[in-house]
Amino acid sequence: MTTAIDFDRIDARGPAALASLLRRMPKAELHVHVEGTLEPELIFRLAERNRVPLAYPGVEALRAAYAFTDLQSFLDVYYAGAGVLRHEADFFDMAWAYFERAAADNVVHAEVFFDPQTHTERGVPIEAVIVGLHHACQRAHQEFGLSAKLILCFLRHLSEDAAFATLEQALPYRDHFIGVGLDSSERGHPPEKFARVFARARELGLHVVAHAGEEGPPAYIRGALVVLRVERIDHGVRCVEDPALVERLARERVPLTVCPLSNVKLCVFPSLERHNLPALLDAGLVATVNSDDPAYFGGYVNDNFVQTFAALPQLGARHAWQLAANSFEASFAPEADKRRWAAELDRVFAAEP
């Protein structure tokens, strides 16, 4: 961190100035599901293009269905929306729409989750999924200079055998994705269920991450660390229920990809004002801010930053800098890129009057 940053002086300029800085600062997004960026307007356009009938009469009716009570109620709508994705061009269009939003939010690096099983179970070739997304990643780099990588996620409510089959299907496109993850319904599906397929992924040189400690208990975070040997925990907010686990996460600098608006939308916290992000940072954890499924949860990464900081006045400029710096540290990007982005982050903060 550069010594030229006067965080107190930035804070003294007030909430509006801090919100502007949150929007302008460079950042990495490490927890976003590309299927969760599918806005209602695009769902209807793709449904028309692919002649897919929808259960909702229009965009507003679909948006009104986004009143979720828990993770499963969201997933029911999420999987229905993904049904409009049929061809390589559909996956490209979906990802490209996200990258346009990410670039506008000053995201310089994105590690994007995708769920091939959601599509292959409907008969969509895995090639269409991966190649369409990969081409969007290439265009994002060409047009925006945005570094974009893909992480293939296994659906944890399905079997480990199904995950193995998906991994094998994806291997011809191994150079198009950098890692594997674990998402979908957490309750009743502990990390240990996927021990063998994660071991196989590590043998292949893939990065490994997993959702844990969102609705599931802290024991799921431990399982992900010990059994799956993950490099990052996606969500992880329930770690605070286990002080020894918090100490381990801080000591080993295991990143947490926190998604504040998602946590409120899915009733993990009753409100943003009750979110534990400040406690995670105070504990020295490598917490980051991300959007999860922004089309469904009310905002992209800058919305998460701005709304969370507005709701939690104890968060200030130093926390903003730390969260952005954490996002670069926690990424799987080359060290040279991390240093370049960190230097730009310092420049933006030091330039504040």
ChimeraX attribute file (.defattr): number of C-alpha atoms within 10 A of each C-alpha:
attribute: neighborCount
match mode: 1-to-1
recipient: residues
	/A:1	11
	/A:2	12
	/A:3	7
	/A:4	11
	/A:5	19
	/A:6	16
	/A:7	17
	/A:8	11
	/A:9	12
	/A:10	20
	/A:11	16
	/A:12	12
	/A:13	12
	/A:14	11
	/A:15	17
	/A:16	12
	/A:17	14
	/A:18	20
	/A:19	20
	/A:20	12
	/A:21	19
	/A:22	24
	/A:23	18
	/A:24	17
	/A:25	21
	/A:26	25
	/A:27	31
	/A:28	31
	/A:29	26
	/A:30	28
	/A:31	26
	/A:32	23
	/A:33	23
	/A:34	25
	/A:35	25
	/A:36	23
	/A:37	24
	/A:38	25
	/A:39	20
	/A:40	18
	/A:41	14
	/A:42	18
	/A:43	22
	/A:44	22
	/A:45	12
	/A:46	21
	/A:47	18
	/A:48	13
	/A:49	12
	/A:50	14
	/A:51	11
	/A:52	14
	/A:53	12
	/A:54	16
	/A:55	9
	/A:56	13
	/A:57	10
	/A:58	12
	/A:59	14
	/A:60	11
	/A:61	12
	/A:62	19
	/A:63	15
	/A:64	9
	/A:65	13
	/A:66	17
	/A:67	13
	/A:68	18
	/A:69	13
	/A:70	15
	/A:71	20
	/A:72	15
	/A:73	14
	/A:74	19
	/A:75	15
	/A:76	11
	/A:77	15
	/A:78	19
	/A:79	14
	/A:80	12
	/A:81	22
	/A:82	16
	/A:83	17
	/A:84	24
	/A:85	25
	/A:86	22
	/A:87	16
	/A:88	19
	/A:89	18
	/A:90	21
	/A:91	23
	/A:92	22
	/A:93	19
	/A:94	23
	/A:95	24
	/A:96	21
	/A:97	16
	/A:98	26
	/A:99	24
	/A:100	15
	/A:101	15
	/A:102	23
	/A:103	18
	/A:104	13
	/A:105	19
	/A:106	19
	/A:107	26
	/A:108	21
	/A:109	27
	/A:110	25
	/A:111	24
	/A:112	25
	/A:113	26
	/A:114	24
	/A:115	23
	/A:116	24
	/A:117	20
	/A:118	19
	/A:119	19
	/A:120	17
	/A:121	10
	/A:122	11
	/A:123	10
	/A:124	17
	/A:125	16
	/A:126	19
	/A:127	17
	/A:128	21
	/A:129	24
	/A:130	23
	/A:131	17
	/A:132	21
	/A:133	27
	/A:134	22
	/A:135	18
	/A:136	22
	/A:137	24
	/A:138	17
	/A:139	16
	/A:140	21
	/A:141	15
	/A:142	11
	/A:143	10
	/A:144	17
	/A:145	14
	/A:146	22
	/A:147	18
	/A:148	23
	/A:149	21
	/A:150	22
	/A:151	24
	/A:152	25
	/A:153	26
	/A:154	29
	/A:155	21
	/A:156	24
	/A:157	16
	/A:158	14
	/A:159	14
	/A:160	18
	/A:161	12
	/A:162	15
	/A:163	22
	/A:164	18
	/A:165	13
	/A:166	19
	/A:167	21
	/A:168	12
	/A:169	16
	/A:170	19
	/A:171	12
	/A:172	10
	/A:173	14
	/A:174	15
	/A:175	10
	/A:176	19
	/A:177	23
	/A:178	17
	/A:179	22
	/A:180	23
	/A:181	24
	/A:182	26
	/A:183	21
	/A:184	17
	/A:185	18
	/A:186	22
	/A:187	17
	/A:188	10
	/A:189	18
	/A:190	20
	/A:191	24
	/A:192	14
	/A:193	18
	/A:194	21
	/A:195	17
	/A:196	16
	/A:197	20
	/A:198	31
	/A:199	15
	/A:200	13
	/A:201	18
	/A:202	17
	/A:203	10
	/A:204	12
	/A:205	10
	/A:206	17
	/A:207	20
	/A:208	24
	/A:209	25
	/A:210	27
	/A:211	28
	/A:212	31
	/A:213	24
	/A:214	24
	/A:215	21
	/A:216	19
	/A:217	19
	/A:218	21
	/A:219	18
	/A:220	26
	/A:221	29
	/A:222	20
	/A:223	18
	/A:224	28
	/A:225	20
	/A:226	13
	/A:227	18
	/A:228	24
	/A:229	18
	/A:230	22
	/A:231	19
	/A:232	26
	/A:233	27
	/A:234	28
	/A:235	28
	/A:236	28
	/A:237	30
	/A:238	20
	/A:239	24
	/A:240	17
	/A:241	13
	/A:242	12
	/A:243	11
	/A:244	11
	/A:245	16
	/A:246	21
	/A:247	16
	/A:248	13
	/A:249	24
	/A:250	18
	/A:251	11
	/A:252	11
	/A:253	18
	/A:254	19
	/A:255	24
	/A:256	28
	/A:257	27
	/A:258	27
	/A:259	29
	/A:260	29
	/A:261	31
	/A:262	23
	/A:263	24
	/A:264	20
	/A:265	22
	/A:266	20
	/A:267	15
	/A:268	20
	/A:269	17
	/A:270	12
	/A:271	15
	/A:272	20
	/A:273	16
	/A:274	13
	/A:275	20
	/A:276	17
	/A:277	23
	/A:278	16
	/A:279	12
	/A:280	21
	/A:281	17
	/A:282	10
	/A:283	16
	/A:284	14
	/A:285	22
	/A:286	24
	/A:287	31
	/A:288	31
	/A:289	28
	/A:290	29
	/A:291	30
	/A:292	32
	/A:293	24
	/A:294	25
	/A:295	20
	/A:296	25
	/A:297	24
	/A:298	14
	/A:299	19
	/A:300	23
	/A:301	27
	/A:302	25
	/A:303	20
	/A:304	25
	/A:305	22
	/A:306	18
	/A:307	16
	/A:308	21
	/A:309	24
	/A:310	18
	/A:311	14
	/A:312	16
	/A:313	11
	/A:314	9
	/A:315	16
	/A:316	20
	/A:317	24
	/A:318	15
	/A:319	16
	/A:320	22
	/A:321	24
	/A:322	15
	/A:323	20
	/A:324	24
	/A:325	25
	/A:326	23
	/A:327	28
	/A:328	26
	/A:329	19
	/A:330	23
	/A:331	19
	/A:332	18
	/A:333	17
	/A:334	9
	/A:335	12
	/A:336	9
	/A:337	14
	/A:338	20
	/A:339	14
	/A:340	11
	/A:341	20
	/A:342	23
	/A:343	15
	/A:344	15
	/A:345	20
	/A:346	19
	/A:347	15
	/A:348	16
	/A:349	22
	/A:350	16
	/A:351	10
	/A:352	14
	/A:353	8
